[in-house]
Structures are given as structure tokens and as C-alpha cells.
């Protein structure tokens, strides 16, 4: 069974940066396509970044994070990264990665990002 394990969240001051990781565990699976989502308290989960295709050229960002967030993937395609810069309190949320495995969406457990002075 494929699982996604996230890490890298934490407490950071406004203007700071974090790098979130999403790693495949369990059965071997390549992260050809991966999405990063976040859910703030009292709000719906939203897609903030996605990377599709083996070449990784199809990348999209939500307007609210363009220029500040960068999604990437290691060469083995077993770990995806979300670099988040210039953080503001509005970025406070639980961040999730999601990949579709044999037609089934698999979610990571989430990692908390808190931006506060």
C-alpha cells in the first residue's frame, strides 16, 4: 500500500521560509503527478500547487502563492518538495500532498505551518 509522509512544517516568523517534503512509503510508486493543498481553520481545503507528468514541466500555482511557492520533485520521483517563501500569517494552515495511485487519491497526513511573530 502506498502512503505519503509529509514533513517540514513548523512555526516561522512572517517573511520566513520553509521547505515541505512529501515522500512515498510502503509500496514503490513514482510521483508523476502530485498536488499540494492547504486547509486553514474554518476554510475549505485549497489547491496551492501541482506538478504533472514525468518531465515535471506542467506546473501550476494558485494566484495567492505565485512567486512565493515552488514545487519540485527529486530525480527518483519519490519525494516532492514545496518551498514556501515570504510567508505571511495568511499562509497559516495544514499543508497536504496528494497523489493519485491506480486511480485512487492518496493523501498525506498533513503538516502544520504556522506563521506568527
C-alpha positions as a Markdown table, in Angstrom:
| # | Residue | x | y | z |
|---|---|---|---|---|
| 1 | Unk | 0.0 | 0.0 | 0.0 |
| 2 | Unk | 1.3 | 3.4 | -0.9 |
| 3 | Unk | 1.5 | 6.1 | 1.7 |
| 4 | Unk | 2.6 | 9.7 | 1.6 |
| 5 | Unk | 4.6 | 11.0 | 4.5 |
| 6 | Unk | 4.9 | 14.7 | 4.9 |
| 7 | Unk | 7.4 | 16.7 | 7.0 |
| 8 | Unk | 8.9 | 20.2 | 7.2 |
| 9 | Unk | 6.2 | 22.2 | 8.8 |
| 10 | Unk | 6.7 | 24.4 | 11.9 |
| 11 | Unk | 6.4 | 27.8 | 13.4 |
| 12 | Unk | 8.0 | 30.6 | 11.4 |
| 13 | Unk | 8.0 | 34.4 | 11.6 |
| 14 | Unk | 6.4 | 36.5 | 8.9 |
| 15 | Unk | 8.8 | 36.7 | 5.9 |
| 16 | Unk | 10.4 | 33.4 | 6.7 |
| 17 | Unk | 10.6 | 30.2 | 4.6 |
| 18 | Unk | 10.1 | 26.6 | 5.0 |
| 19 | Unk | 10.5 | 23.5 | 2.8 |
| 20 | Unk | 7.9 | 20.9 | 3.0 |
| 21 | Unk | 8.5 | 17.3 | 1.9 |
| 22 | Unk | 6.2 | 14.6 | 0.7 |
| 23 | Unk | 7.8 | 11.1 | 0.5 |
| 24 | Unk | 6.3 | 7.9 | -0.8 |
| 25 | Unk | 6.5 | 5.0 | 1.6 |
| 26 | Unk | 5.2 | 1.4 | 1.5 |
| 27 | Unk | 4.8 | 0.1 | -2.0 |
| 28 | Unk | 7.1 | 1.6 | -4.6 |
| 29 | Unk | 5.4 | 4.4 | -6.6 |
| 30 | Unk | 6.6 | 7.3 | -8.7 |
| 31 | Unk | 5.2 | 10.7 | -8.0 |
| 32 | Unk | 4.5 | 11.5 | -11.7 |
| 33 | Unk | 1.7 | 13.9 | -10.6 |
| 34 | Unk | 1.4 | 15.5 | -7.2 |
| 35 | Unk | -0.7 | 18.2 | -5.7 |
| 36 | Unk | -0.1 | 20.4 | -2.7 |
| 37 | Unk | -3.1 | 21.6 | -0.8 |
| 38 | Unk | -3.7 | 23.6 | 2.4 |
| 39 | Unk | -6.5 | 24.0 | 4.8 |
| 40 | Unk | -6.7 | 26.9 | 7.1 |
| 41 | Unk | -9.0 | 26.8 | 10.2 |
| 42 | Unk | -12.6 | 27.3 | 9.2 |
| 43 | Unk | -11.8 | 27.2 | 5.5 |
| 44 | Unk | -12.1 | 24.7 | 2.7 |
| 45 | Unk | -9.0 | 22.8 | 1.5 |
| 46 | Unk | -7.5 | 24.6 | -1.5 |
| 47 | Unk | -5.0 | 23.5 | -4.1 |
| 48 | Unk | -1.9 | 25.7 | -4.0 |
| 49 | Unk | 0.5 | 23.9 | -6.3 |
| 50 | Unk | 0.6 | 21.0 | -8.7 |
| 51 | Unk | 3.1 | 19.2 | -10.8 |
| 52 | Unk | 2.0 | 16.7 | -13.5 |
| 53 | Unk | 3.8 | 14.4 | -15.9 |
| 54 | Unk | 7.1 | 12.5 | -15.8 |
| 55 | Unk | 9.0 | 15.5 | -17.1 |
| 56 | Unk | 7.6 | 17.8 | -14.4 |
| 57 | Unk | 7.1 | 20.6 | -16.9 |
| 58 | Unk | 3.4 | 21.0 | -16.2 |
| 59 | Unk | 3.4 | 23.1 | -13.0 |
| 60 | Unk | 0.6 | 25.3 | -11.7 |
| 61 | Unk | 0.1 | 27.6 | -8.7 |
| 62 | Unk | -2.8 | 29.3 | -7.1 |
| 63 | Unk | -2.7 | 33.0 | -7.6 |
| 64 | Unk | -2.3 | 33.7 | -3.9 |
| 65 | Unk | 1.1 | 31.9 | -3.8 |
| 66 | Unk | 2.6 | 32.6 | -7.3 |
| 67 | Unk | 6.1 | 33.9 | -7.0 |
| 68 | Unk | 6.5 | 32.6 | -3.4 |
| 69 | Unk | 5.9 | 28.9 | -3.6 |
| 70 | Unk | 7.9 | 26.4 | -5.7 |
| 71 | Unk | 7.0 | 22.8 | -6.2 |
| 72 | Unk | 9.7 | 20.3 | -7.2 |
| 73 | Unk | 10.5 | 16.6 | -7.2 |
| 74 | Unk | 13.6 | 14.6 | -6.8 |
| 75 | Unk | 15.0 | 12.6 | -9.7 |
| 76 | Unk | 13.8 | 9.3 | -8.2 |
| 77 | Unk | 10.3 | 10.8 | -8.2 |
| 78 | Unk | 9.7 | 9.5 | -4.7 |
| 79 | Unk | 9.8 | 12.8 | -2.9 |
| 80 | Unk | 8.1 | 16.1 | -3.8 |
| 81 | Unk | 9.0 | 19.4 | -2.2 |
| 82 | Unk | 7.2 | 22.6 | -1.7 |
| 83 | Unk | 9.4 | 25.6 | -1.0 |
| 84 | Unk | 7.4 | 28.3 | 0.6 |
| 85 | Unk | 8.9 | 31.8 | 0.9 |
| 86 | Unk | 7.9 | 35.2 | 2.1 |
| 87 | Unk | 5.4 | 33.7 | 4.5 |
| 88 | Unk | 2.5 | 35.7 | 5.9 |
| 89 | Unk | 0.0 | 34.9 | 8.7 |
| 90 | Unk | -2.5 | 34.1 | 5.9 |
| 91 | Unk | -0.4 | 31.1 | 4.9 |
| 92 | Unk | -1.0 | 29.5 | 8.3 |
| 93 | Unk | -2.7 | 26.2 | 7.5 |
| 94 | Unk | -2.2 | 22.4 | 7.5 |
| 95 | Unk | -0.5 | 21.5 | 4.2 |
| 96 | Unk | -1.2 | 18.2 | 2.5 |
| 97 | Unk | 0.2 | 16.5 | -0.5 |
| 98 | Unk | -1.9 | 14.2 | -2.7 |
| 99 | Unk | -1.1 | 11.8 | -5.5 |
| 100 | Unk | -3.4 | 9.5 | -7.5 |
| 101 | Unk | -2.4 | 5.9 | -7.2 |
| 102 | Unk | -4.1 | 3.5 | -9.5 |
| 103 | Unk | -7.0 | 5.8 | -9.8 |
| 104 | Unk | -7.3 | 6.4 | -6.0 |
| 105 | Unk | -6.4 | 9.7 | -4.4 |
| 106 | Unk | -3.9 | 9.2 | -1.6 |
| 107 | Unk | -3.4 | 12.0 | 0.9 |
| 108 | Unk | -0.5 | 12.6 | 3.3 |
| 109 | Unk | -1.2 | 13.1 | 7.0 |
| 110 | Unk | -0.6 | 16.9 | 6.7 |
| 111 | Unk | 2.0 | 19.1 | 8.2 |
| 112 | Unk | 1.2 | 22.3 | 10.2 |
| 113 | Unk | 2.6 | 25.6 | 9.1 |
| 114 | Unk | 2.1 | 28.5 | 11.5 |
| 115 | Unk | 3.3 | 32.0 | 10.6 |
| 116 | Unk | 3.4 | 34.2 | 13.6 |
| 117 | Unk | 5.6 | 36.8 | 15.2 |
